[in-house]
Amino acid sequence: MNQALMEILVTDLTLDPHQLRPQARLEDAGLDSLALVELGLLLHERSGVQIGEDVLSSATTLGALDQLVEELLAGR
C-alpha cells in the first residue's frame, strides 16, 4: 500500500493497521463517508492533488483505493 496513504489512514484517521488489508471493504476498515472527506482533504494538503469524496468512494476495497490514489498521484 502507498506509504503516504497508509500514514494518513493510521496516523491521521487512527484506523487499526491490522484492518488495512487490500481486500477489506472501506466500511469494514473504518472508512465512512466523513473519513473519506477527511482523507481527500489530507491528500490534497500533502500532495496538492484534489480528490473528491465521490471519487474516493468509487473504490470498494482498500486495494482499489490504493490503486486509485496511486494513479491520481502519478498524474499530478
Number of C-alpha atoms within 10 A of each C-alpha: 16 12 9 13 17 16 15 17 21 14 12 12 17 11 17 12 13 8 15 21 14 16 13 16 19 25 13 12 20 18 19 12 15 10 16 21 18 17 22 20 18 20 20 15 11 10 12 12 18 15 20 16 17 12 13 20 16 11 17 14 20 22 19 18 22 19 16 17 23 15 11 13 16 9 8 9
